């Protein structure tokens, strides 16, 4: 049997791409070395734009008991902000054992063939173009499967990207390491984001009444951290506001600590003859901004539309994929640059004044816009801009003038 598309990698980006292509009537094969459900390192958070996509696809109710988190407490030395997301949005933070399995099952239900524990050994080439894959399950005899398009959705260390020589650009060296685990008996009524110089911490509820507590810090401190990771992890939480360290110490750790320094930053060329890339295989950014899952869902939707148009004859496939790559880069570049800034783990005087102005104004709409920028709902380069800073400064000045007028003694 021939296929229209073969997808290498069946986690978020791959399974979502397979699902959407199969729903368009294409013959899709997706393969992955893993079995499902299974875990993988993750920031967990599905930002509101990603949640909205899952809802449109009819999959939001498949995230198990991971609660929606519509409110966030942002704690920094400059200010503490408590607010909601714009338009009633919410973050969901499901375990990857739940999310990935749900997407794989949905892809199968849509008609895609999904092979688990299947390892790709090489790409098949014909006349200078990728024409399929060769691999096996459990070390058995190599099998060859063919398709006019192979999608590499196999993560930041993508085999497909390496095999086709996809060029990396806007590449920046890793800046962070990350460490997280799950806690029982640590109830939270809102998500928590804590920022300190040299530290970022996220606290969000996940499945089975557990709370995921995630920290990241500059890569330069990784060797010292891993010498005694548990002590370093708790010491980092002690630096956060709201007695986070004490609350975590009073809870029960449910699983081992997961730690990684493998956090690269790059864009890759997204397509070529017979191949294209999806999700982290195409764009990888530091997880300090927790955009990975939402980006993967967004990329899957855009790529599926381009592939459907290209294979369906609406427009040439190469032109459709090129347009998708341009849109991907246009949409992700501002958040990519913002994320690299966050991964410096240092707030300058302008950022501190920005946060103080927001806190002193006390306007829920402004705080919502800020959380919307962090979540990818509002373009970060529009909110964190000189125009917004001037507007907040002017409003703060006006508040001060009004306050002085109200308290001044009446002229006699």
C-alpha positions as CSV (number, residue, x, y, z in Angstrom):
1,X,0.0,0.0,0.0
2,X,1.3,3.5,-0.9
3,X,0.7,6.5,1.3
4,X,0.1,10.2,0.4
5,X,2.1,11.3,3.5
6,X,4.4,9.6,6.0
7,X,4.9,11.3,9.3
8,X,8.1,10.5,11.3
9,X,7.3,11.1,15.0
10,X,3.9,10.7,16.5
11,X,3.9,13.0,19.6
12,X,2.2,16.4,19.6
13,X,3.3,17.8,16.2
14,X,3.3,14.5,14.4
15,X,0.1,13.1,15.7
16,X,-1.8,16.4,15.2
17,X,-0.5,16.6,11.6
18,X,-1.5,13.0,10.9
19,X,-4.9,13.6,12.4
20,X,-5.6,16.7,10.3
21,X,-4.3,15.2,7.1
22,X,-6.4,12.0,7.6
23,X,-9.5,14.1,8.3
24,X,-8.9,15.6,4.8
25,X,-9.0,12.1,3.3
26,X,-5.3,11.6,2.7
27,X,-3.6,8.2,3.3
28,X,-1.3,8.8,6.2
29,X,1.3,6.6,7.9
30,X,2.8,7.9,11.2
31,X,5.6,6.0,12.9
32,X,7.4,6.5,16.3
33,X,10.0,4.7,18.2
34,X,7.9,5.1,21.4
35,X,4.8,3.3,22.5
36,X,1.8,5.2,23.8
37,X,1.0,6.2,26.4
38,X,4.5,7.1,27.4
39,X,6.2,10.1,29.0
40,X,8.6,12.7,27.6
41,X,10.3,15.8,28.9
42,X,7.9,18.7,28.6
43,X,7.0,22.1,29.9
44,X,3.4,20.7,30.1
45,X,1.6,24.0,29.5
46,X,-0.8,24.3,26.5
47,X,-1.2,28.0,26.1
48,X,-4.7,29.3,25.3
49,X,-4.2,29.4,21.5
50,X,-3.3,25.7,21.6
51,X,-6.3,25.0,23.9
52,X,-8.6,26.7,21.4
53,X,-7.2,24.5,18.6
54,X,-7.9,21.3,20.6
55,X,-11.4,22.5,21.2
56,X,-12.0,23.2,17.5
57,X,-10.7,19.7,16.8
58,X,-13.1,18.2,19.3
59,X,-10.3,16.9,21.6
60,X,-10.3,19.2,24.6
61,X,-12.4,16.7,26.6
62,X,-9.6,14.1,26.2
63,X,-7.1,15.7,28.5
64,X,-8.4,13.7,31.5
65,X,-8.7,15.4,34.8
66,X,-6.0,18.1,34.1
67,X,-7.9,21.3,35.2
68,X,-8.2,24.5,33.2
69,X,-6.2,27.3,34.8
70,X,-7.8,30.6,33.9
71,X,-5.9,32.8,36.4
72,X,-2.2,33.3,37.0
73,X,-0.1,34.8,39.9
74,X,3.0,36.5,38.5
75,X,5.6,37.1,41.2
76,X,8.7,39.1,40.6
77,X,10.9,41.4,42.8
78,X,9.4,44.4,41.0
79,X,5.7,43.5,41.4
80,X,3.2,40.8,42.1
81,X,0.3,40.6,39.6
82,X,-2.8,38.5,39.8
83,X,-5.0,38.2,36.8
84,X,-6.7,36.3,34.0
85,X,-6.1,35.7,30.3
86,X,-8.0,37.7,27.7
87,X,-11.3,36.5,26.4
88,X,-11.7,33.9,29.1
89,X,-8.7,31.9,28.0
90,X,-7.1,29.3,30.1
91,X,-4.0,27.2,30.3
92,X,-4.2,23.4,30.5
93,X,-1.2,21.4,31.8
94,X,-1.8,17.7,31.0
95,X,0.7,15.0,31.5
96,X,2.3,14.0,28.2
97,X,1.2,10.4,28.9
98,X,-2.4,11.8,28.5
99,X,-2.0,14.4,25.7
100,X,0.2,12.4,23.3
101,X,-1.9,9.3,23.7
102,X,-5.1,11.3,23.0
103,X,-3.7,12.7,19.8
104,X,-2.5,9.3,18.6
105,X,-5.8,7.8,19.3
106,X,-7.6,10.6,17.5
107,X,-5.3,10.2,14.5
108,X,-6.2,6.5,14.3
109,X,-9.9,7.3,14.6
110,X,-9.5,9.7,11.6
111,X,-8.1,6.9,9.5
112,X,-4.3,7.4,9.9
113,X,-2.2,4.3,10.4
114,X,0.1,4.7,13.4
115,X,2.9,2.3,14.0
116,X,4.5,2.3,17.5
117,X,8.0,1.0,18.4
118,X,9.0,1.6,14.8
119,X,12.4,3.0,14.1
120,X,13.4,4.8,10.9
121,X,16.9,3.8,9.8
122,X,17.1,5.8,6.6
123,X,15.2,7.9,4.1
124,X,14.4,6.6,0.6
125,X,15.6,8.8,-2.2
126,X,14.6,8.9,-5.9
127,X,15.9,11.4,-8.4
128,X,17.1,13.8,-5.7
129,X,13.9,13.8,-3.7
130,X,12.8,12.0,-0.6
131,X,10.3,9.2,-1.6
132,X,9.8,7.3,1.6
133,X,11.4,5.7,4.7
134,X,13.1,2.4,5.6
135,X,12.9,1.1,9.1
136,X,11.8,-1.7,11.3
137,X,9.9,-2.7,14.5
138,X,11.9,-4.4,17.2
139,X,15.0,-4.9,15.1
140,X,13.2,-7.0,12.6
141,X,13.8,-7.0,8.8
142,X,13.9,-3.6,7.3
143,X,10.7,-2.5,5.6
144,X,10.3,0.3,3.0
145,X,7.3,2.5,2.9
146,X,6.8,5.1,0.2
147,X,5.0,8.4,-0.1
148,X,5.5,11.6,-2.1
149,X,6.0,13.6,1.1
150,X,7.7,12.7,4.4
151,X,7.1,14.9,7.4
152,X,9.8,15.1,10.0
153,X,8.0,15.6,13.3
154,X,10.6,13.9,15.4
155,X,11.7,16.7,17.7
156,X,14.6,19.0,18.3
157,X,17.2,16.4,17.4
158,X,15.2,15.4,14.3
159,X,16.6,12.4,12.3
160,X,14.7,13.7,9.2
161,X,16.2,17.2,9.5
162,X,19.7,15.7,9.8
163,X,19.2,13.2,6.9
164,X,18.1,16.0,4.5
165,X,20.6,18.5,5.7
166,X,18.0,21.1,6.8
167,X,19.9,24.3,7.4
168,X,19.6,25.9,10.8
169,X,19.3,29.7,11.1
170,X,18.7,32.3,13.9
171,X,20.5,29.7,15.9
172,X,21.5,30.6,19.5
173,X,23.5,28.5,22.0
174,X,21.5,26.9,24.9
175,X,21.1,29.3,27.7
176,X,19.2,27.3,30.3
177,X,18.8,24.0,32.2
178,X,15.4,22.9,33.5
179,X,14.2,20.6,36.3
180,X,10.7,19.6,37.4
181,X,8.7,17.0,39.2
182,X,5.2,16.5,40.6
183,X,3.8,17.0,44.1
184,X,0.8,15.6,45.9
185,X,-0.9,17.7,48.5
186,X,0.1,21.0,46.9
187,X,-3.3,22.5,45.9
188,X,-3.2,25.7,43.9
189,X,-6.1,28.0,42.9
190,X,-4.2,29.6,40.1
191,X,-1.1,29.0,38.0
192,X,2.1,30.6,39.4
193,X,5.0,32.2,37.6
194,X,7.9,33.3,39.8
195,X,10.8,35.3,38.4
196,X,14.0,36.1,40.2
197,X,17.4,37.1,38.8
198,X,18.9,33.8,37.6
199,X,15.7,31.8,38.1
200,X,12.2,31.1,36.6
201,X,9.6,28.9,38.3
202,X,6.2,27.7,37.1
203,X,3.6,26.0,39.2
204,X,0.5,24.5,37.5
205,X,-2.0,21.7,38.3
206,X,-1.9,18.6,36.2
207,X,-3.6,15.2,36.1
208,X,-4.4,12.9,39.1
209,X,-4.6,15.9,41.5
210,X,-0.8,16.5,41.2
211,X,0.9,19.8,40.8
212,X,3.8,20.3,38.4
213,X,6.6,22.5,39.8
214,X,9.1,23.5,37.1
215,X,12.3,25.6,37.5
216,X,14.9,26.8,35.0
217,X,18.1,28.7,35.5
218,X,21.2,29.8,33.5
219,X,23.1,26.9,32.0
220,X,26.3,28.1,33.6
221,X,25.0,26.8,36.9
222,X,24.1,23.3,35.7
223,X,27.2,21.4,36.9
224,X,26.8,22.8,40.4
225,X,23.1,22.0,40.4
226,X,23.4,18.4,39.2
227,X,25.9,17.7,42.0
228,X,22.9,17.7,44.3
229,X,19.9,18.3,42.2
230,X,17.2,17.8,44.9
231,X,18.9,20.3,47.3
232,X,19.4,22.8,44.5
233,X,15.8,22.4,43.3
234,X,14.3,23.1,46.7
235,X,16.7,26.0,47.4
236,X,15.5,27.6,44.1
237,X,11.9,27.3,45.3
238,X,12.8,28.9,48.6
239,X,13.8,32.0,46.7
240,X,10.2,32.5,45.3
241,X,7.5,34.5,46.9
242,X,4.3,33.2,48.5
243,X,6.2,30.7,50.7
244,X,6.5,28.4,47.7
245,X,9.4,26.5,49.2
246,X,7.6,25.9,52.5
247,X,4.4,24.8,50.7
248,X,6.4,22.3,48.5
249,X,8.3,20.9,51.5
250,X,4.9,20.3,53.2
251,X,3.7,18.3,50.2
252,X,4.7,14.8,49.0
253,X,6.9,14.3,45.9
254,X,5.1,11.9,43.6
255,X,7.8,11.1,41.1
256,X,11.6,11.5,40.5
257,X,13.1,14.8,39.5
258,X,13.6,15.3,35.8
259,X,16.4,17.5,34.7
260,X,17.9,18.5,31.4
261,X,20.4,20.9,29.9
262,X,19.5,20.0,26.3
263,X,17.6,23.2,25.5
264,X,18.7,24.5,22.0
265,X,17.3,27.5,20.1
266,X,17.0,27.4,16.3
267,X,14.9,27.7,13.2
268,X,15.4,25.2,10.4
269,X,14.6,25.3,6.8
270,X,11.1,23.8,6.7
271,X,10.9,21.9,3.4
272,X,12.6,20.5,0.4
273,X,12.1,18.0,-2.4
274,X,9.8,15.4,-0.8
275,X,10.1,16.5,2.8
276,X,9.0,19.0,5.3
277,X,9.4,19.6,9.1
278,X,6.9,20.1,11.8
279,X,7.0,21.3,15.4
280,X,10.3,21.2,17.3
281,X,12.0,19.6,14.3
282,X,11.4,23.0,12.5
283,X,11.6,25.5,15.4
284,X,13.0,24.9,18.8
285,X,13.0,27.5,21.5
286,X,13.9,27.5,25.2
287,X,11.0,26.2,27.3
288,X,11.2,29.1,29.7
289,X,8.2,30.6,27.8
290,X,6.4,27.3,27.6
291,X,5.4,27.7,24.0
292,X,6.4,24.3,22.6
293,X,3.0,22.5,22.7
294,X,1.0,25.4,21.4
295,X,3.5,26.0,18.7
296,X,3.4,22.4,17.6
297,X,-0.4,22.4,17.4
298,X,-0.3,25.7,15.4
299,X,2.4,24.3,13.1
300,X,0.4,21.1,12.5
301,X,-2.7,23.0,11.5
302,X,-0.8,25.3,9.1
303,X,1.3,22.5,7.6
304,X,-1.8,20.3,7.1
305,X,-3.5,23.0,5.2
306,X,-0.4,23.5,3.0
307,X,0.0,19.8,2.3
308,X,-3.7,19.3,1.5
309,X,-3.6,22.2,-0.9
310,X,-0.4,21.0,-2.5
311,X,-1.3,17.3,-2.9
312,X,-4.8,18.2,-3.9
313,X,-3.7,20.3,-6.7
314,X,-5.0,23.7,-5.4
315,X,-1.5,25.1,-5.7
316,X,2.0,23.6,-6.3
317,X,3.2,21.7,-3.2
318,X,6.5,23.5,-3.0
319,X,4.7,26.9,-3.2
320,X,2.3,25.9,-0.5
321,X,5.0,24.7,1.8
322,X,7.1,27.8,1.2
323,X,4.1,30.0,2.1
324,X,3.7,28.0,5.3
325,X,7.3,28.4,6.2
326,X,7.1,32.2,5.7
327,X,4.0,32.4,7.9
328,X,5.6,30.1,10.5
329,X,8.7,32.4,10.8
330,X,6.6,35.6,10.8
331,X,4.4,34.3,13.6
332,X,7.1,32.8,15.8
333,X,10.0,35.2,15.5
334,X,8.7,37.8,18.0
335,X,8.1,35.1,20.7
336,X,11.4,33.4,19.8
337,X,13.2,36.7,20.5
338,X,11.2,37.4,23.6
339,X,12.0,33.9,24.8
340,X,15.7,34.4,24.3
341,X,15.4,37.5,26.4
342,X,13.6,35.6,29.2
343,X,16.4,33.0,29.1
344,X,18.9,35.7,30.2
345,X,17.2,35.5,33.6
346,X,17.7,39.1,34.4
347,X,15.3,42.0,34.4
348,X,16.7,45.4,33.7
349,X,15.4,48.8,35.0
350,X,13.0,49.2,32.1
351,X,11.4,45.8,32.8
352,X,11.1,46.6,36.5
353,X,9.5,50.0,35.9
354,X,7.1,48.3,33.4
355,X,6.0,45.8,36.0
356,X,5.7,48.4,38.8
357,X,3.5,50.6,36.6
358,X,1.2,47.6,35.8
359,X,0.9,46.8,39.5
360,X,0.3,50.4,40.6
361,X,-2.3,51.0,37.9
362,X,-4.2,47.9,39.1
363,X,-6.3,47.7,35.9
364,X,-7.4,44.1,35.2
365,X,-7.5,44.7,31.5
366,X,-3.8,45.7,31.4
367,X,-2.8,42.7,33.4
368,X,-4.8,40.5,31.1
369,X,-3.0,42.0,28.1
370,X,0.3,41.2,29.7
371,X,-0.7,37.6,30.4
372,X,-2.0,37.4,26.9
373,X,1.4,38.4,25.6
374,X,3.2,35.8,27.7
375,X,0.7,33.2,26.4
376,X,1.0,34.1,22.7
377,X,-2.5,35.6,22.5
378,X,-1.2,39.1,22.0
379,X,2.0,39.7,20.0
380,X,4.7,40.2,22.5
381,X,6.4,42.9,20.4
382,X,3.2,45.0,20.5
383,X,2.7,44.8,24.3
384,X,6.3,44.9,25.5
385,X,7.0,48.0,23.4
386,X,8.0,51.6,23.9
387,X,4.4,52.7,23.1
388,X,3.0,50.5,25.9
389,X,5.6,51.7,28.3
390,X,4.9,55.4,27.5
391,X,1.2,54.8,27.8
392,X,1.6,53.2,31.3
393,X,4.0,55.9,32.4
394,X,1.6,58.6,31.3
395,X,-1.3,56.9,33.1
396,X,0.8,56.6,36.2
397,X,1.8,60.3,36.0
398,X,-1.9,61.2,35.6
399,X,-2.8,59.1,38.6
400,X,-0.2,60.9,40.7
401,X,-1.4,64.4,39.6
402,X,-5.1,63.5,40.3
403,X,-4.2,62.1,43.7
404,X,-2.4,65.4,44.6
405,X,-5.3,67.5,43.3
406,X,-7.7,65.4,45.4
407,X,-5.7,65.8,48.6
408,X,-4.6,69.5,48.1
409,X,-6.3,71.9,50.5
410,X,-9.0,74.1,48.9
411,X,-7.9,77.7,48.1
412,X,-9.4,80.2,50.4
